Amino acid sequence: MADGLTLMLMLNVPATVGLVALATPIVRVIFERAAFTAADTAATAAALQFYAIGLVGYSVVRIASPVFYALGQNRTPVFISVATVLVNAALNVALVRVMGYRGLALGTSIAALFNATILMVLLRRRLEGIEGRRVASAFVRIAAASALMAAAAIAGEAAGMRWLPGGGLLPQMARLGLAIGVALAVLAASAHALHIREFRDGLAMVARRIRR
């Protein structure tokens, strides 16, 4: 469980931070043309940012739920899923009045984090511990590396606007590629400096998938 959680954090925390930091240029490159305007890009990017917040929650659920089934406690994840649906509905109704469509995205993400939290609390009791200190230590170091990565991504995007101006698709793709490349380089350097073993494990897993 601890190995799975820490590896998931290494993959998903930077992904979450990266999506939040680069949501607008990503959406712009993929969608902004023809009837899809700059206003549509801004709206879609905002939804993407709020959905990204729940990425870790979704992933924890995918890791934790099968453990309950393996332990023969089939009803536990089902009951928690039902409670999560109710929490999600309540949050969506409340937040949409304040934030509009962004409230739907945020409510869904909070519900995913709620689901993950309840599952992990119950699983920790059932397994009498899940190496919480190790997972927490990895999370802190990964979050620090991801924050540096986000700063580099934003700086790379800003530099790209100066060095590669223009609203065409090719300049946009070049700027986005530059920002992502700089961000990944900073993430790798930060992971090395902070002794994040899961970064090497994540690279190895990605490499195996690519070879397949």
C-alpha positions in Angstrom: 0.0 0.0 0.0 2.7 2.5 0.9 4.7 1.7 -2.3 1.5 2.2 -4.4 0.6 5.4 -2.6 4.0 7.1 -2.8 4.4 6.2 -6.5 0.9 7.5 -7.2 1.8 10.7 -5.5 4.9 11.1 -7.5 2.9 10.8 -10.7 -0.2 12.7 -9.8 0.9 15.6 -7.6 3.1 17.0 -10.4 0.3 16.3 -12.9 -2.1 18.2 -10.7 0.2 21.1 -10.2 1.1 21.2 -13.9 -2.5 21.2 -15.1 -3.3 24.0 -12.7 -0.3 26.0 -13.8 -0.6 25.4 -17.6 -4.4 24.9 -17.9 -4.8 27.9 -20.2 -2.1 27.2 -22.8 -3.0 23.5 -22.8 -6.6 24.2 -23.6 -5.7 26.9 -26.1 -3.5 24.6 -28.1 -6.0 21.8 -28.1 -9.3 23.6 -28.7 -9.0 27.3 -29.5 -9.8 27.6 -33.1 -12.9 28.2 -35.3 -15.9 28.7 -33.0 -13.9 28.0 -29.8 -12.9 31.5 -28.6 -10.5 32.9 -26.0 -13.5 33.2 -23.6 -14.2 29.5 -24.1 -10.5 28.7 -23.4 -10.6 30.7 -20.1 -13.8 29.0 -19.0 -12.6 25.5 -19.9 -9.2 26.1 -18.3 -11.0 27.1 -15.1 -13.0 23.9 -15.0 -9.8 21.9 -15.7 -8.0 23.5 -12.8 -10.8 22.7 -10.4 -11.1 19.1 -11.7 -7.4 18.6 -11.4 -7.6 19.3 -7.6 -9.3 15.9 -7.2 -6.8 13.9 -9.3 -5.0 12.5 -6.2 -8.4 11.7 -4.6 -9.5 9.7 -7.6 -6.2 7.8 -7.7 -6.3 7.0 -4.0 -9.7 5.5 -4.4 -8.5 3.3 -7.3 -5.7 2.0 -5.0 -7.7 1.6 -1.7 -11.0 0.1 -2.9 -9.5 -3.1 -4.2 -7.8 -3.7 -0.9 -11.1 -3.8 0.9 -12.4 -6.3 -1.7 -9.2 -8.4 -1.1 -9.9 -8.3 2.6 -13.5 -9.5 2.1 -15.0 -6.2 3.2 -17.0 -5.6 0.0 -19.6 -3.4 1.5 -17.3 -0.8 2.9 -16.3 0.9 -0.4 -19.8 0.6 -1.7 -21.3 2.4 1.4 -18.5 5.1 1.2 -19.3 5.5 -2.5 -22.9 6.1 -1.8 -22.0 8.7 0.9 -19.6 10.3 -1.6 -22.4 10.7 -4.2 -24.6 12.4 -1.6 -21.7 14.7 -0.5 -21.0 15.5 -4.2 -24.6 16.4 -4.9 -24.7 18.6 -1.8 -21.5 20.4 -2.7 -22.5 20.9 -6.3 -25.8 22.5 -5.3 -24.1 24.7 -2.8 -21.0 25.7 -4.8 -22.8 26.2 -8.2 -24.7 29.1 -6.6 -21.5 30.8 -5.7 -19.1 29.8 -8.4 -21.3 28.7 -11.3 -20.0 25.8 -13.5 -16.6 26.0 -11.6 -18.5 25.0 -8.5 -19.5 21.7 -10.1 -15.9 20.9 -10.9 -14.7 21.9 -7.4 -17.5 20.0 -5.7 -16.7 16.8 -7.6 -13.0 17.2 -6.7 -13.8 17.7 -3.0 -16.1 14.7 -3.0 -13.2 12.6 -4.5 -10.9 13.7 -1.8 -13.6 13.0 0.8 -14.0 9.4 -0.6 -10.2 8.9 -0.5 -9.8 10.2 3.0 -12.6 8.0 4.5 -11.2 5.0 2.7 -7.7 5.6 4.0 -8.8 6.2 7.6 -10.7 2.9 7.6 -8.0 1.0 5.8 -5.3 2.3 8.2 -7.4 0.9 11.1 -8.0 -2.4 9.3 -4.3 -2.9 8.4 -3.0 -1.4 11.7 -1.0 1.2 9.9 0.0 2.0 6.3 3.5 3.5 6.9 1.9 6.9 7.3 5.1 8.7 8.2 6.8 7.4 5.1 3.9 8.4 2.9 3.6 11.8 4.5 7.4 12.4 4.1 7.2 11.5 0.4 4.2 13.7 -0.1 6.0 16.8 1.5 9.1 16.3 -0.7 7.0 15.6 -3.8 4.9 18.7 -3.1 8.0 20.8 -2.8 9.4 19.6 -6.0 6.1 20.1 -7.7 5.9 23.7 -6.5 9.3 24.4 -8.0 8.1 22.7 -11.2 5.0 24.9 -11.4 7.1 28.1 -10.9 9.4 26.9 -13.7 6.4 26.1 -16.0 4.9 29.6 -15.4 8.3 31.2 -16.1 8.8 29.1 -19.2 5.4 30.1 -20.5 6.2 33.8 -19.9 9.6 33.4 -21.6 8.0 31.7 -24.5 5.6 34.6 -25.0 8.7 36.9 -25.3 10.8 34.7 -27.4 8.1 33.1 -29.6 5.3 35.6 -30.0 2.3 35.0 -32.2 -1.1 33.6 -32.0 -0.7 30.8 -34.5 -0.9 27.1 -33.6 2.8 26.5 -34.1 4.1 29.3 -31.9 1.5 28.2 -29.2 2.7 24.6 -29.4 6.3 25.7 -29.2 5.7 27.8 -26.1 3.8 25.0 -24.4 6.5 22.6 -25.3 9.1 24.9 -23.9 7.2 25.4 -20.6 6.6 21.7 -20.2 10.2 20.9 -21.0 11.6 23.4 -18.5 9.1 22.2 -15.9 10.1 18.5 -16.3 13.8 19.4 -16.1 13.2 21.3 -12.8 11.1 18.5 -11.5 13.8 16.0 -12.2 16.5 18.2 -10.6 14.3 18.8 -7.6 13.5 15.1 -7.2 17.2 14.3 -7.3 18.1 17.0 -4.8 15.3 16.0 -2.4 16.2 12.3 -2.8 12.7 11.3 -4.0 13.1 7.6 -4.9 9.7 7.4 -6.3 10.7 9.7 -9.2 13.1 7.0 -10.5 10.5 4.3 -10.0 7.9 6.5 -11.9 10.4 6.9 -14.8 11.0 3.2 -14.9 7.3 2.5 -15.0 6.7 5.0 -17.8 9.6 3.6 -19.8 8.2 0.1 -19.5 4.8 1.2 -20.7 6.4 3.0 -23.7 8.4 -0.1 -24.6 5.1 -2.1 -24.7 
